[in-house]
């Protein structure tokens, strides 16, 4: 498991070393920030999966938010 997490980290570093210099040449600061943020999130999530850490589904949050709203709306139809 740890080997897979290290491999993911190495791949993310290689991706950053390939694309960030190209973005610096274009002087696109916003793209560098967005790219780095998304790469960091993707790397963290993939390392969590590799280390078998429970990562909740985004659907759980949506269900948590909209279930009370649905129940409230359904209460009007009764």
C-alpha positions as CSV (number, residue, x, y, z in Angstrom):
1,X,0.0,0.0,0.0
2,X,2.7,2.5,0.9
3,X,4.6,1.7,-2.3
4,X,1.5,2.6,-4.3
5,X,1.1,5.9,-2.4
6,X,4.7,6.8,-3.1
7,X,4.3,5.9,-6.7
8,X,1.3,8.2,-6.9
9,X,3.3,11.0,-5.3
10,X,6.2,10.5,-7.7
11,X,3.8,10.6,-10.7
12,X,2.2,13.8,-9.4
13,X,5.6,15.4,-9.1
14,X,6.6,14.4,-12.6
15,X,3.3,15.8,-13.9
16,X,4.0,19.1,-12.1
17,X,7.5,19.2,-13.4
18,X,6.3,18.8,-17.0
19,X,3.3,21.2,-17.0
20,X,4.2,24.1,-14.5
21,X,7.3,25.3,-16.5
22,X,5.1,25.5,-19.7
23,X,2.5,27.5,-17.8
24,X,5.3,29.8,-16.4
25,X,6.5,30.5,-20.0
26,X,2.9,31.6,-20.8
27,X,2.9,33.7,-17.6
28,X,-0.5,32.4,-16.7
29,X,-0.6,32.7,-13.0
30,X,-4.2,31.8,-12.6
31,X,-3.8,28.6,-14.5
32,X,-0.8,27.6,-12.4
33,X,-2.8,28.1,-9.2
34,X,-5.8,26.1,-10.5
35,X,-3.6,23.4,-11.9
36,X,-1.6,23.1,-8.7
37,X,-4.8,23.0,-6.6
38,X,-6.5,20.3,-8.7
39,X,-3.3,18.3,-8.9
40,X,-3.0,18.5,-5.1
41,X,-6.6,17.4,-4.5
42,X,-6.3,14.6,-7.0
43,X,-3.1,13.4,-5.5
44,X,-4.4,13.5,-2.0
45,X,-7.6,11.6,-2.9
46,X,-5.6,8.9,-4.8
47,X,-3.2,8.5,-2.0
48,X,-6.1,8.1,0.4
49,X,-7.5,5.4,-1.8
50,X,-4.2,3.7,-2.0
51,X,-3.8,3.7,1.8
52,X,-7.4,2.4,2.1
53,X,-8.6,5.5,4.0
54,X,-12.4,5.8,3.9
55,X,-13.2,8.8,1.7
56,X,-16.9,9.7,1.8
57,X,-18.8,10.1,-1.5
58,X,-19.9,13.6,-2.5
59,X,-23.4,12.0,-2.8
60,X,-23.4,11.6,1.0
61,X,-23.2,15.4,1.4
62,X,-25.9,16.0,-1.2
63,X,-28.2,13.5,0.5
64,X,-27.5,15.0,3.9
65,X,-28.4,18.5,2.7
66,X,-31.5,17.6,0.6
67,X,-33.2,14.9,2.7
68,X,-34.6,17.4,5.2
69,X,-35.7,19.7,2.3
70,X,-37.4,16.7,0.6
71,X,-39.1,15.7,3.8
72,X,-40.4,19.3,4.3
73,X,-41.8,19.4,0.8
74,X,-43.4,16.0,1.1
75,X,-45.1,17.1,4.4
76,X,-47.1,19.6,2.3
77,X,-48.5,16.9,0.1
78,X,-49.9,14.8,3.0
